[in-house]
Amino acid sequence: MPEQLVTFGDVKKAADRTLKEMGINPQDEWKNYSFSDAGDDLALS
């Protein structure tokens, strides 16, 4: 896997945009996720 192809921040910004277009508040949505110390895994809480 290439180094730094996209950062998590880039992915989150794109996801936030998509959620807003769908009429969902991204802040509400992200509260449902917890992030591992590694920062690689998204886990449903």
PyRosetta script that sets phi, psi and omega in degrees:
from pyrosetta import init, pose_from_sequence

init()
pose = pose_from_sequence("MPEQLVTFGDVKKAADRTLKEMGINPQDEWKNYSFSDAGDDLALS")
pose.set_psi(1, 129.1)
pose.set_omega(1, -177.4)
pose.set_phi(2, -63.4)
pose.set_psi(2, 146.2)
pose.set_omega(2, 177.5)
pose.set_phi(3, -69.1)
pose.set_psi(3, 132.9)
pose.set_omega(3, 169.9)
pose.set_phi(4, 51.9)
pose.set_psi(4, 43.8)
pose.set_omega(4, 174.1)
pose.set_phi(5, -66.9)
pose.set_psi(5, -53.2)
pose.set_omega(5, 168.5)
pose.set_phi(6, -135.1)
pose.set_psi(6, 148.6)
pose.set_omega(6, 178.0)
pose.set_phi(7, -94.1)
pose.set_psi(7, 163.3)
pose.set_omega(7, 177.1)
pose.set_phi(8, -60.4)
pose.set_psi(8, -36.9)
pose.set_omega(8, 178.5)
pose.set_phi(9, -58.2)
pose.set_psi(9, -41.8)
pose.set_omega(9, 178.1)
pose.set_phi(10, -61.8)
pose.set_psi(10, -44.4)
pose.set_omega(10, -179.4)
pose.set_phi(11, -63.8)
pose.set_psi(11, -43.3)
pose.set_omega(11, -178.9)
pose.set_phi(12, -63.9)
pose.set_psi(12, -41.5)
pose.set_omega(12, 179.0)
pose.set_phi(13, -61.7)
pose.set_psi(13, -43.7)
pose.set_omega(13, 179.0)
pose.set_phi(14, -64.2)
pose.set_psi(14, -41.0)
pose.set_omega(14, 179.1)
pose.set_phi(15, -64.9)
pose.set_psi(15, -41.9)
pose.set_omega(15, 178.6)
pose.set_phi(16, -60.3)
pose.set_psi(16, -43.0)
pose.set_omega(16, 178.7)
pose.set_phi(17, -60.3)
pose.set_psi(17, -46.2)
pose.set_omega(17, -179.4)
pose.set_phi(18, -62.2)
pose.set_psi(18, -44.8)
pose.set_omega(18, 179.8)
pose.set_phi(19, -61.3)
pose.set_psi(19, -42.8)
pose.set_omega(19, -179.7)
pose.set_phi(20, -61.9)
pose.set_psi(20, -40.6)
pose.set_omega(20, 178.4)
pose.set_phi(21, -62.9)
pose.set_psi(21, -29.3)
pose.set_omega(21, 179.0)
pose.set_phi(22, -86.6)
pose.set_psi(22, 0.1)
pose.set_omega(22, 178.1)
pose.set_phi(23, 80.8)
pose.set_psi(23, 23.7)
pose.set_omega(23, 179.1)
pose.set_phi(24, -109.3)
pose.set_psi(24, 138.4)
pose.set_omega(24, 177.5)
pose.set_phi(25, -80.2)
pose.set_psi(25, 114.8)
pose.set_omega(25, -176.6)
pose.set_phi(26, -56.7)
pose.set_psi(26, -37.8)
pose.set_omega(26, -178.3)
pose.set_phi(27, -60.6)
pose.set_psi(27, -41.3)
pose.set_omega(27, 177.9)
pose.set_phi(28, -62.8)
pose.set_psi(28, -40.4)
pose.set_omega(28, -176.1)
pose.set_phi(29, -68.7)
pose.set_psi(29, -43.2)
pose.set_omega(29, -176.9)
pose.set_phi(30, -66.8)
pose.set_psi(30, -24.3)
pose.set_omega(30, 178.2)
pose.set_phi(31, -61.4)
pose.set_psi(31, -22.8)
pose.set_omega(31, -178.6)
pose.set_phi(32, -79.8)
pose.set_psi(32, -6.3)
pose.set_omega(32, -177.0)
pose.set_phi(33, -112.8)
pose.set_psi(33, 146.9)
pose.set_omega(33, 171.7)
pose.set_phi(34, -120.7)
pose.set_psi(34, 149.9)
pose.set_omega(34, -175.5)
pose.set_phi(35, -112.8)
pose.set_psi(35, 135.3)
pose.set_omega(35, 179.6)
pose.set_phi(36, -71.4)
pose.set_psi(36, 163.7)
pose.set_omega(36, 177.2)
pose.set_phi(37, -59.9)
pose.set_psi(37, -33.1)
pose.set_omega(37, -179.8)
pose.set_phi(38, -67.6)
pose.set_psi(38, -26.8)
pose.set_omega(38, 179.7)
pose.set_phi(39, 81.3)
pose.set_psi(39, 1.7)
pose.set_omega(39, -176.0)
pose.set_phi(40, -95.0)
pose.set_psi(40, -28.0)
pose.set_omega(40, -170.8)
pose.set_phi(41, -104.6)
pose.set_psi(41, 133.9)
pose.set_omega(41, 169.8)
pose.set_phi(42, -97.1)
pose.set_psi(42, 126.5)
pose.set_omega(42, 179.5)
pose.set_phi(43, -127.4)
pose.set_psi(43, 133.1)
pose.set_omega(43, 174.1)
pose.set_phi(44, -69.4)
pose.set_psi(44, 131.7)
pose.set_omega(44, -178.7)
pose.set_phi(45, -78.3)
pose.dump_pdb("model.pdb")
